[in-house]
Amino acid sequence: MMHLMGRLLLSTRPNDPENLTSPVSADALSDHESDKMDVDDDADDENSGPLRRCIVTRERFPVEQMLRFVVSPDRILLPDLSARLPGRGFWLSARRDVLETARTRGAFSRAARGQIIIPSDLCCVIEDALRRRMKEALGLARRAGQTVSGFAKVRERIVAGQAALIVQASDGSVEERARLLSGARDLPVVSPLDADALGQVFGRERVVHVALRAGPLAVRLQQDNERFVGVAGWQASGSPDSSGDRLRQAGK
């Protein structure tokens, strides 16, 4: 018995020289072993921060560009967009085709090591959740005094070089956007909400244009919008003459 306990204790010492093994190539890994590497797999890059591997494409990306999932005690798949839920998590690229592949070809079940319940409208669930996060970020930025709304005020911020991110209602016009960004076509523009929804955030009937100062909330809003665009399967849009303009049509 003591001999067995000694072997067990030895196996729990990952840095013991007797437990070190030579590297194994990815090609030599079985599907089961490969799946282990996809679960909350950390790989720190000094420039981009923590990276995660997609369980479908096997590519690594910064966490801000990906979607984390966990499985509830009832074996239901849950998106964890803030990457804070407890439990064993796994990551996917924020792309509609990747999500559909994972849902229809068993990648979720393999990563979860068993059968799970996957919502049939998973992409819609994620889109709605990202919209709520972006609306919340705008509300927080407004209460923190980091935003202005209305064409004239937004234009003033742009001219003064005090705008880090522009929000235009998804039902706003391309021509008006071009006038707003005159001389500042390199500013990122996102369109997560329509004018009525933006109005709700700012306590007005309708809001078409918003400018955010530089800061964590502007970064979060832009990152969530990029994920939304990928999940929705939409392309960046813009007029042919708006070089550098990065309008992201991200919802209604």
Rosetta blueprint (number, residue, H / E / L):
1 M L
2 M H
3 H H
4 L H
5 M H
6 G H
7 R H
8 L H
9 L H
10 L H
11 S H
12 T L
13 R L
14 P L
15 N L
16 D L
17 P H
18 E H
19 N H
20 L L
21 T L
22 S L
23 P L
24 V L
25 S L
26 A H
27 D H
28 A H
29 L L
30 S L
31 D H
32 H H
33 E H
34 S H
35 D H
36 K H
37 M H
38 D L
39 V E
40 D L
41 D L
42 D L
43 A E
44 D E
45 D E
46 E L
47 N L
48 S L
49 G E
50 P E
51 L E
52 R E
53 R E
54 C E
55 I L
56 V L
57 T L
58 R L
59 E L
60 R E
61 F E
62 P E
63 V H
64 E H
65 Q H
66 M E
67 L E
68 R E
69 F E
70 V E
71 V E
72 S L
73 P L
74 D L
75 R L
76 I E
77 L E
78 L E
79 P E
80 D E
81 L L
82 S L
83 A L
84 R L
85 L L
86 P L
87 G L
88 R L
89 G L
90 F E
91 W E
92 L E
93 S E
94 A L
95 R L
96 R H
97 D H
98 V H
99 L H
100 E H
101 T H
102 A H
103 R H
104 T H
105 R L
106 G L
107 A H
108 F H
109 S H
110 R H
111 A H
112 A H
113 R L
114 G L
115 Q L
116 I L
117 I E
118 I L
119 P L
120 S L
121 D L
122 L H
123 C H
124 C H
125 V H
126 I H
127 E H
128 D H
129 A H
130 L H
131 R H
132 R H
133 R H
134 M H
135 K H
136 E H
137 A H
138 L H
139 G H
140 L H
141 A H
142 R H
143 R H
144 A L
145 G L
146 Q L
147 T E
148 V E
149 S E
150 G L
151 F H
152 A H
153 K H
154 V H
155 R H
156 E H
157 R H
158 I H
159 V H
160 A L
161 G L
162 Q L
163 A L
164 A L
165 L E
166 I E
167 V E
168 Q E
169 A L
170 S L
171 D L
172 G L
173 S L
174 V H
175 E H
176 E H
177 R H
178 A H
179 R H
180 L H
181 L L
182 S L
183 G L
184 A L
185 R L
186 D L
187 L L
188 P E
189 V E
190 V E
191 S E
192 P L
193 L L
194 D L
195 A H
196 D H
197 A H
198 L H
199 G H
200 Q H
201 V H
202 F H
203 G L
204 R L
205 E L
206 R L
207 V L
208 V L
209 H E
210 V E
211 A E
212 L E
213 R L
214 A L
215 G L
216 P H
217 L H
218 A H
219 V H
220 R H
221 L H
222 Q H
223 Q H
224 D H
225 N H
226 E H
227 R H
228 F H
229 V H
230 G H
231 V H
232 A H
233 G L
234 W L
235 Q L
236 A L
237 S L
238 G L
239 S L
240 P L
241 D L
242 S L
243 S L
244 G L
245 D L
246 R E
247 L E
248 R E
249 Q E
250 A L
251 G L
252 K L
